Amino acid sequence: MGRQSEEALKVVSVEELMGYLSKEHSVYMQHGAQTYYITDANDIYWRAQDTNRLNEKGHFVDCSELIPILREFVELPFLEGQSIKDVFDSSTFYPSIKIEGQGTPVPII
C-alpha cells in the first residue's frame, strides 16, 4: 500500500489499466470528487476502497465486492451502478507509491 502519486498514469484503455494493475497490484482512481483505491487483496481478490472512509483499524473501507478475476472486477458496477470500464474515460488514475515502513495508505480527505 502507499500514497497517491501526484503525477497521473498515462493509460489509454481499460486493457492497458488491467495490464498495469496485473503488474503493480494497485492504483488510485479519481472520479469526480471521489477517490478510490483499487487493489488486490493478498494477490487473490480485487476490490475498490473508499479513500475518504476509514475503519476501526485505520484502513480504507471496501466499497465493492471481492472479485477474483480482474476483467470481471473492472466490469463490476460499484459506482452507483457503473463500473470502472463505464467511467474509465472520465476518470484519472494515479500510481500508488510505496512508502518505506508504512503499511496503510494515507487518507485523502
C-alpha positions in Angstrom: 0.0 0.0 0.0 1.1 3.5 -0.5 0.5 7.1 -1.1 -1.2 8.5 -4.2 1.3 9.9 -6.7 0.9 13.5 -7.8 1.5 12.5 -11.4 -1.3 10.7 -13.3 -0.8 7.5 -15.2 -0.9 7.7 -18.9 -3.2 4.7 -19.6 -5.4 5.0 -22.7 -7.6 1.9 -22.3 -9.2 -0.4 -19.8 -6.9 -3.1 -21.1 -3.8 -1.0 -20.5 -5.1 -0.3 -17.0 -5.6 -4.0 -16.4 -2.0 -4.7 -17.5 -0.8 -2.0 -15.1 -2.8 -3.5 -12.2 -1.6 -7.0 -13.0 2.0 -5.8 -12.6 1.7 -3.2 -9.9 -1.3 -4.5 -7.9 -2.9 -1.1 -7.0 -3.9 2.3 -8.3 -5.8 5.3 -7.2 -8.8 6.3 -9.3 -10.2 9.8 -9.2 -13.8 10.0 -10.5 -15.4 13.4 -9.9 -14.8 14.5 -6.4 -14.3 10.9 -5.1 -11.0 8.9 -5.0 -10.9 5.1 -4.8 -8.0 2.8 -4.0 -8.2 -0.1 -6.5 -6.1 -3.0 -5.2 -5.8 -6.8 -4.9 -6.3 -8.4 -1.6 -3.4 -10.8 -0.9 -2.9 -11.4 -4.6 -6.2 -13.2 -4.7 -9.2 -10.8 -5.0 -9.7 -7.4 -6.5 -11.6 -4.6 -4.6 -12.3 -0.9 -4.6 -11.9 1.1 -1.4 -13.3 4.5 -0.4 -10.3 6.7 0.5 -12.5 9.1 2.5 -13.7 6.5 5.0 -11.5 4.5 7.4 -12.5 1.5 9.5 -11.6 1.0 13.2 -8.1 -0.2 12.2 -7.4 2.9 10.1 -7.7 1.2 6.8 -9.8 2.3 3.8 -13.3 0.9 3.8 -14.2 -1.5 1.0 -16.9 -0.2 -1.4 -17.1 -3.2 -3.7 -17.3 -6.9 -3.6 -14.2 -9.0 -3.7 -13.8 -10.4 -7.2 -11.1 -13.0 -8.1 -10.8 -12.1 -11.9 -9.5 -8.7 -12.8 -11.6 -8.5 -16.1 -14.8 -9.2 -14.1 -13.8 -6.6 -11.4 -13.4 -3.8 -13.9 -17.0 -4.6 -15.1 -18.4 -4.6 -11.5 -21.0 -1.8 -11.1 -19.9 -0.5 -7.7 -20.0 3.3 -8.6 -23.7 4.0 -8.4 -24.5 1.3 -10.9 -21.4 2.0 -13.1 -18.1 0.1 -13.4 -14.5 1.2 -13.9 -15.0 0.3 -17.5 -18.0 2.6 -17.7 -16.3 5.6 -16.1 -12.8 5.0 -17.5 -12.8 7.9 -19.9 -14.0 10.4 -17.2 -11.6 9.1 -14.5 -7.9 9.8 -13.8 -5.6 7.1 -12.4 -2.6 7.6 -10.2 0.1 5.2 -9.2 0.3 4.1 -5.5 3.8 4.9 -4.3 5.0 2.6 -1.6 6.4 4.4 1.5 9.1 2.5 3.3 7.8 1.4 6.7 4.2 2.4 6.0 1.6 -0.3 5.8 -1.6 1.7 5.4 -2.3 4.3 2.7 -2.8 7.9 3.9 -6.5 9.1 3.7 -7.4 11.6 1.1 -9.8 13.9 2.8 
